[in-house]
Amino acid sequence: MPQPLPTVALIAYPQFSPFHFGVPFMIFGAMLPGRALFDLKIVTPHGAALPAERALSVQPDGGLELAARADIVVVPGWHDLDTGPEPALVHALRQARQRGAHVVGLCYGAYALAYAGLLDGKRACTHWMAEQDFTRRFPQVQLDMNALYVDDERLITSAGTGAGLDCCLYLVRKYYGQQIANKVARVMVVPPHREGGQAQFIEQPVAPSTQDARINQLLDYLRQNLNQVHAVDALAERAAMSRRTFTRHFGKATGMSLGDWLINERLQRTRELLESTTLPVESISDLVGFQTPTSLRQHFKRRNQVSPSEWRRTFGRG
């Protein structure tokens, strides 16, 4: 007698994003030749049709009673970061957790799980744009902003929209193994597993100027001469300050030490050159002021979670 398929309860919420909803809908609804992999149920809190963004709507298979017997419960994003789930949905998520189901929050769906108290003391991730907001709201959650997805005792959260695909394919692997997950990925025409983490997509802010005119002039000079070695004493003299005064002014104006600022600028320039040129890493390290290609690679991997060559493959001109 065939084993019953794992059941997935895909929960729609008010004004849900069709794209966020579509990712788990496509993965868990995928059909391989001659077989389905999951019994996918579309769920709305009250079992009625629910509007999405831009006047679209979804017709559910039922209400939250379907989540009560699901093996996987998925919240594919969240509509309002200032508003927690209604009590019935909180109860459904907690009940799923208590009976050992996988409870999944894709992208901002991590907010729904956090509001329900499921992530307290757990590792989790969400879209990098929400890092500060999420940390402020849920300080008891161990946020990992380098991960594409995190599985902490069946509580699974993912980073941005694309990482939702990685997360759902991870669940396919858990239930069916690598070979089947690869087949599903080929059907979807996506990589079965991506290297690196979401850190490679996070914008690296670079303040173009500060409120300190003398420091601004010095920053312009440093940006034009990143390939050189810069000593604190020489820069202090250039800015007409004592070493101690220069160090204080530089830290106050930039929020960083001179060494950290130089590394940040050199890495920013490295990313630009990797994306816009075909220069080898050895040449780039000379141009941006890292002492050796090895030093560049080490700093780059530490900051971006991927190697320079992986960055170029992802963001280069091809």
ZIFEN-V785993 format. One record per residue. PHI is phi in radians with two decimals (999 if undefined). BURIAL is 1 if it has 9 or more other ideal C-beta (glycine too) atoms within 8 Angstrom, else 0. D_LAST is the distance of its C-alpha to the last C-alpha in Angstrom with 2 decimals. Layout:
# ZIFEN-V785993
PHI,BURIAL,D_LAST
PHI,BURIAL,D_LAST
This chain:
# ZIFEN-V785993
999,0,51.26
-1.14,0,47.56
-1.25,0,46.36
-1.13,0,45.67
-1.23,0,42.08
-1.04,1,40.86
-1.67,1,41.36
-2.01,1,38.77
-1.73,1,40.14
-1.71,1,37.43
-1.65,1,39.01
-1.56,1,38.47
-2.29,1,39.58
-1.01,0,40.57
0.98,0,37.85
-1.20,1,35.24
-1.45,1,31.60
-1.02,1,30.97
-1.21,0,27.38
-1.05,1,28.50
-1.17,1,31.34
-1.20,0,29.23
-1.09,1,27.11
-1.17,1,30.17
-1.05,1,31.84
-1.27,1,29.20
-1.18,1,28.85
-1.39,1,32.59
-1.71,1,33.51
-1.11,1,31.26
-1.97,0,33.25
-1.59,1,32.65
-0.88,0,34.65
1.43,0,38.28
-2.74,0,37.93
-1.69,0,37.16
-1.80,1,36.13
-2.41,1,37.54
-1.65,1,40.31
-1.55,1,38.56
-2.10,1,40.91
-1.54,1,40.08
-2.14,1,42.32
-2.11,1,43.48
-0.93,1,45.95
-2.03,0,48.83
1.28,1,47.87
-1.96,0,47.52
-0.98,0,44.73
-2.31,1,42.51
-1.35,0,40.54
-1.78,1,36.86
-1.13,0,34.98
1.04,0,35.21
1.25,0,38.38
-1.36,0,37.01
-2.57,0,39.26
-2.18,1,39.47
-1.76,0,42.47
-1.42,1,43.03
-1.45,0,44.68
2.92,0,46.96
-1.72,1,47.49
-1.17,1,47.12
-1.09,0,49.59
-1.23,1,46.72
-1.23,1,44.97
-1.17,1,48.16
-2.17,0,47.50
-1.47,1,43.71
-1.41,0,41.95
-2.33,1,38.87
-2.02,1,39.18
-2.09,1,36.04
-1.87,1,35.89
-1.55,1,32.53
1.81,1,32.25
-2.69,1,35.09
-1.54,1,36.26
-2.54,0,38.13
-1.19,1,37.55
-1.54,0,41.06
-2.14,0,42.75
-1.43,0,43.32
-1.12,1,43.86
-1.16,0,47.28
-0.94,0,49.81
-1.12,0,49.62
-1.25,1,45.89
-0.98,1,46.40
-1.08,1,49.13
-1.13,1,47.00
-1.18,1,44.18
-1.16,1,46.73
-1.12,1,48.53
-1.07,1,45.39
-1.10,1,44.76
-1.13,0,48.37
-1.63,0,48.37
1.58,0,45.22
-1.27,1,42.64
-1.34,1,38.99
-1.98,1,38.64
-2.13,1,35.12
-2.10,1,33.90
-1.52,1,30.35
0.96,1,28.80
-1.24,1,31.83
-1.05,1,33.97
-1.04,1,34.53
-1.10,1,36.87
-1.05,1,39.07
-1.18,1,39.46
-1.20,1,40.13
-1.05,1,42.69
-1.35,1,44.37
1.43,0,44.76
-1.33,1,42.89
-1.70,1,40.43
-1.01,0,43.11
1.32,0,42.65
-1.92,1,39.54
-1.39,1,35.89
-2.77,1,33.63
-2.52,1,30.44
-2.69,1,29.46
-1.07,1,26.84
-1.08,1,26.07
-1.16,0,27.39
-1.73,1,30.79
-0.95,1,31.13
-1.17,0,33.91
-1.12,0,35.71
-1.10,1,35.72
-1.10,1,36.92
-1.17,0,39.66
-1.29,1,40.88
-2.25,1,40.71
-1.14,0,41.26
-1.42,0,42.59
-1.65,1,39.20
-1.54,0,37.02
-1.35,1,33.68
-1.98,1,30.62
-1.52,1,27.66
-1.66,0,25.32
-1.63,1,25.72
-1.36,1,23.95
-2.73,1,27.42
-2.32,1,30.80
-2.08,0,33.66
-2.07,1,36.93
0.95,0,39.80
1.29,1,38.54
-1.71,1,37.64
-2.07,1,33.94
-2.26,1,31.81
-2.26,1,28.12
-1.38,1,25.80
-1.13,1,24.08
-0.95,1,23.62
-1.07,0,20.67
-1.19,1,22.63
-1.06,1,25.47
-1.10,1,23.74
-1.01,1,23.44
-1.14,1,27.07
-1.16,1,28.42
-1.14,1,26.79
-1.04,1,28.38
-1.18,1,31.70
-1.05,1,31.20
-1.09,1,30.71
-1.11,0,33.87
-1.53,0,35.93
-2.23,1,34.63
1.61,0,32.57
-1.11,0,29.07
-1.08,0,29.36
-1.19,1,30.33
-1.05,1,27.76
-1.13,1,25.03
-1.14,1,26.61
-1.09,1,26.66
-1.08,1,22.98
-1.16,0,22.23
-1.05,0,24.53
-1.43,1,22.68
0.99,0,19.21
-2.30,0,18.24
-1.13,0,17.70
-1.18,1,21.25
-2.75,0,20.74
-1.69,0,18.19
-1.45,0,18.22
1.48,1,19.06
-2.52,1,20.96
-1.26,1,21.09
-1.00,1,21.48
-1.22,1,17.73
-1.78,0,17.96
-1.28,0,21.16
-1.11,0,21.31
-1.74,1,22.58
-1.16,0,25.34
-2.23,0,26.00
-1.24,0,29.32
-1.17,0,29.08
-2.73,0,32.80
-2.20,1,35.98
-1.55,0,39.59
-1.79,1,40.60
-1.06,0,40.40
-1.14,1,40.76
-1.19,1,38.01
-1.01,1,35.73
-1.07,1,36.30
-1.18,1,35.61
-1.10,1,32.30
-1.06,0,31.16
-1.07,1,32.26
-1.12,1,30.48
-1.10,0,27.11
-1.39,0,27.51
-2.34,0,28.50
-1.10,1,26.44
-1.30,0,26.26
-1.65,0,30.03
-1.52,0,32.37
-2.11,1,34.41
-1.66,0,37.89
-1.04,1,39.65
-1.08,0,42.80
-1.17,0,41.11
-1.24,1,39.26
-1.09,1,42.51
-1.13,0,44.29
-1.10,0,41.67
-1.51,1,42.22
1.03,0,45.99
-2.35,1,46.50
-1.27,0,47.93
-1.00,1,45.62
-1.12,0,46.97
-1.14,1,46.70
-1.06,1,43.15
-1.04,1,42.04
-1.16,0,43.74
-1.13,1,42.35
-1.12,1,38.76
-1.11,1,38.89
-1.16,0,40.58
-1.33,1,38.16
-1.88,1,34.84
1.35,0,35.92
-2.45,0,34.56
-1.31,0,35.81
-1.02,1,34.52
-1.07,0,32.75
-1.14,0,31.00
-1.10,1,30.03
-1.10,1,28.51
-1.08,1,26.50
-1.04,1,25.27
-1.16,1,24.29
-1.14,1,22.66
-1.22,1,20.52
-1.06,1,19.62
-1.15,1,18.61
-1.05,1,16.67
-1.05,1,14.57
-1.08,0,14.03
-1.22,1,13.05
-1.11,1,10.63
-1.38,1,8.83
-1.90,0,9.45
-2.33,0,9.66
-1.93,0,9.08
-1.03,0,12.74
-1.18,0,14.20
-1.03,1,16.04
-1.06,0,19.27
-1.25,0,18.67
-1.11,1,17.58
-1.06,1,20.73
-1.21,0,22.85
-1.16,1,21.51
-1.73,1,22.07
1.70,1,25.33
-1.32,1,25.02
-1.15,0,27.55
-2.51,0,25.53
-1.01,1,22.05
-1.10,0,23.99
-1.07,1,25.24
-1.02,1,21.82
-1.05,1,20.60
-1.14,0,23.89
-1.12,1,23.88
-1.15,1,20.28
-1.16,1,21.00
-1.13,0,24.33
-1.40,1,23.06
-1.88,1,19.92
1.18,1,20.93
-2.40,1,17.67
-1.39,0,16.62
-0.98,1,14.26
-1.16,0,11.98
-1.16,1,12.22
-1.08,1,11.55
-1.11,1,8.27
-1.09,0,7.29
-1.41,1,8.84
-2.03,0,8.19
-1.23,1,5.39
-1.27,0,3.80
1.30,0,0.00
